[in-house]
Amino acid sequence: MNYELQQKVNTSTSISIKSQKPTLRQAQCDKKQNPKDWLRRTTLLGFADSFEKIKIREAITKSKKPIPLLLLLLLFSCKTPLQIANVETQKNISINADLKENESFSKIIEPYKNKLESEMNTKISHTEIELNKVGDNPNLGNLLADYTFEGAENWAKQNGISNVNAAVINIGGIRTIIAAGDILVKHIYEVMPFENEVVIVKMKGTDMNGLFDYYAKTQKNNPVSHLVIETDKGVISKELINGEPLNLNKIYYIATSDYLATGGDDMTFFAKGETISTGIKMRDLFIEKFKENPEIKVPNDVRLVFIK
């Protein structure tokens, strides 16, 4: 095996490696293909392979430049012949305001950029008031919880589930407000920048107590739909699902996000249920719902009440 190591002073490190003969590792890789020949090859090649690795390590140690991790992995990989040439470390280029724009590249992406900006600035709805995250019953939170419920219920009816009972989302997943005025596609991307999916969690009535206990403990304004939860000094005083008291003998279907269904925001109670994937992206659902409602009417019902 022939190894060449050369160092360029004050510029970069260049390493060229050529493999002419099979290595010990290659012999090991060929064990299944050549079982009779394997022992003889590994015995003879073992000495040569070890000696060659020592030479490589000595060459690397003498080099004053850092050796790329990828190169080290390739040196000891299980393939032959091994040929690596002109591996160099170059000066880092800082991406800042001083970096000149590549005009040819800009011309290539310009039509795609213009198309994207046109799509992002498309009007899909309108609101007379600000949609925000304020209070125990934020209007934007409740609106998006309702949209989650509606999207999940529509999917459920098309897939053999009679109905969805309620929906739960998290206020932290709503990243910003929507100001009064026209609602554009880009506003929904700003509100929901994540690739979260709508899922349905099938839960026993006895396990639903974990959901209500979560709100009693945290008293957090995570938006809900078709749920009423009231607490008094950290104790549940009222719990309704679709206007009815909790039935411990019933099976409930709760719409939420895949993030919450897997324990996000400490909603570990969902782990007791069975998660059903819908394949619906929450952001895509919200965009469609805003399109269906050209003038937004925000829900004003009280869903969460925390008396301290």
KAVENVEN-V566759 format. One line per field, one symbol per residue. psi: psi as a letter, one per 20 degrees, with the letter a starting at -180 (. if undefined). A space follows every 10 residues. Layout:
psi: ???
This chain:
psi: popppqpopj frppppppph qqrghhhhhj ghhmhhiggg ghggiggggg hhhghghggh hhpiqqpqhh ghghhkakqq qoopqloqpr pqopoahipq poghhhhgig hhgggghggh jppiaqphrp oakprhmphg ghghgghggg gggggghikj pgqphrqprp hhioirroqq bqprghhhhh gnirlqqprp ppqqhhihhh ghhghhghlq loqrpkqppp qoljppipop okjqqpoijq pqoppaqhgh hjjqkkmihh hiappophjp pgghggghhh hinhopoqqj qphpoop.
